[in-house]
Amino acid sequence: MLLPILPIVIPMFAAAAAMLAWRSVAWQRGVAVAGMGGLLASALALLFTVDREGFVLVQVGSWPAPFGITLVADRFSAIMVTLAAVMGFLVCLFSLHEANRRDVHRGFFALLLVLLSGVSGAFLTGDLFNLYVWFEVLLISSFVLLSLGGGRLQLEGAMKYVALNLVGSMLFLTGTGVLYGVAHTLNMADLHGAMQEVQRQNPTLALALAAVFATAFSLKAAVFPLFFWLPASYHVPSSGVCAVFAAMLTKVGVYALVRTFTVVFPEAAAGPVMTAVLIAAAVTMVSGVLGAVTQYEMKRILAWHSVSQVGYIVAGVGLLASPNEDVRTLGLAATIVFLVHHGTIKPALFLVAGLINRREGTTELKPIGGLAGAAPWLAALFLLSALSLAGLPPSSGFWAKFAVLKALVVAQEWWVLAAALAAGLLTLMSMMKIWNEAFWKNRPEKAEDYAASEARPIPKSFAAPLVVLVILVTLIGLWPQPLLGYADRAAEQLLDPDAYVEAVGVPRDTFTTGATMEAPLAKEGVE
Amino acid sequence: MFVVLAIVTGALFTCGFYLLMQRSLTKLILGLLLLSHAANLAVFLSAGLTRSPAPLVELGESAPPADAADPLPQALVLTAIVIGFAVVSFAAVLVRRMGEALSSDDLDLMRRSDT
């Protein structure tokens, strides 16, 4: 079964092909669409196969686990890869119009494809060091995509993003090194057994490792107090890039958090760390929306809301601290539903910002207005997405928020629940602000820093990907049962790490032979 | 020796984070460089320091010698060094461009992309 390799390899080869066609803009565009289409097809095939069979895996190079690298697709991985593929495909179509010739010549499409390849790799790998490598693949391509514009704003945003994410990567790498030192394996399924052994011998060490990994992944996921790279960088690239960043970057951090804390770390070590994550999640929700209050630029508002939404997503993960099995299942299912909701709705809003920018030449809210009358279809698309982000029924946001709130009620985490409700209200206010400023108020008579004096029409093919996306999101809202049911099945699968270990096929006794924690120090005597 | 290198790793982390918190762009890059070295050293030390034989299977045997050195951390650290080098050199170019755009080395002037 080669299915789990395809979502990694197809965009990687397409990126290589796009680089070969460096001189021709038309060829690069064609290759990019074909590559994203191939990614989408392979991701959908993977999704349906995994839902039927539970696990699909490849032992790369036919090395048996835990000696080789294993690519494992379970239900959670499969839905994340599918989300990445759908967004990659739609953003690629959007960028056919938005990315100008200069950016394409600088390798825009090749970078986008490498980014998607890295994201798929991170979602599918079953090896901790390999996860680090995929993180770096997607980070490096996102660095370049972010600074591609080359203006001072882009450079500033990229600088902050690069510096903070590198610190996160270094923490992750250090944690991986120490983990290998104590557990003598990096295969996640193998680590499951090995870490339980470590927990028995030295619980403090296991707790410290869990804390290092939680910090590293929280930084990648933009959880309070480590989120400052996000609002500084998300608004600077073109809207298409914003959309794919909003869909993927923080999600990879959340994915890694969920994966390591369900499979690798034993409950005793994960519990205290997850309690801290739950508290951080509540603060993240509130600080994100408060950050958005003072902003009057659409993309900056959306970037701050991304922070807030990460709080909701991570709250579900934080419920892993609960001793109650039902709460943990509800929490993880809520996380998965919210990941899909936010991974579709936030890109939709960024694409709306892209269309406004195309029409008005700016995404500042003060100098624009009257779009509800001038472009009613754009107003409708915005309204559907914004109400979904705020969580009004019947939209995907309602079901996602309902799932999170229900899990919090069952867990009796009243303070986090209060934070979630308050943040929800402020989100609605923020969306109303964009609606009032951009769509409802009259267009200002004269604005000094008005970028475009005449509104430019938006070509239909430019808006088409957004229309498809909004229809998709609305359908999820009207008919949520497939997603909710899938999320439940995925959460149950995640909470049964023994099934994961068995599927990967790690021999049960590998972690007890020759893997003692004293090994490094004992061997030093030889020297 | 193991203890000495552990202390060196700690010192590298300390200096790296200290430099990151300075206002100078150049120190930022140096800080990132030190952090990446610290992480690499931590990975390298994970198998311990040994004078064991190389993990090669002798002719006629089916497994390497029982006391062979663990080759994996060296493979890992090689990968990590290459990645770290690429990323830090990208950051260096970014800092240079940033310095040109700002005509200064002061991070406090980089306020435009903040709130």
Interface residues (C-beta under 8 A of the other chain):
Chain A: F129 Y132 V133 E136 L139 I140 F143 V144 S147 G150 R152 L153 L155 E156 G157 A158 M159 K160 V162 A163 L166 V167 S169 M170 L171 L173 T174 T176 G177 V178 Y180 G181 H184 L186 P231 A232 S233 H235 V236 G291 T294 Q295 R300 A519 P520 L521 A522 K523 E524 V526 E527
Chain B: M1 F2 F13 G16 L20 L25 L28 L32 L35 S36 A38 A39 N40 A42 V43 F44 L45 S46 A47 G48 L49 T50 R51 S52 D70 L72 P73 L76 T79 A80 I83 A86 V87 V88 F90 A91 L94 V95 R97 M98 A101 L102 M110 R112 S113 D114 T115
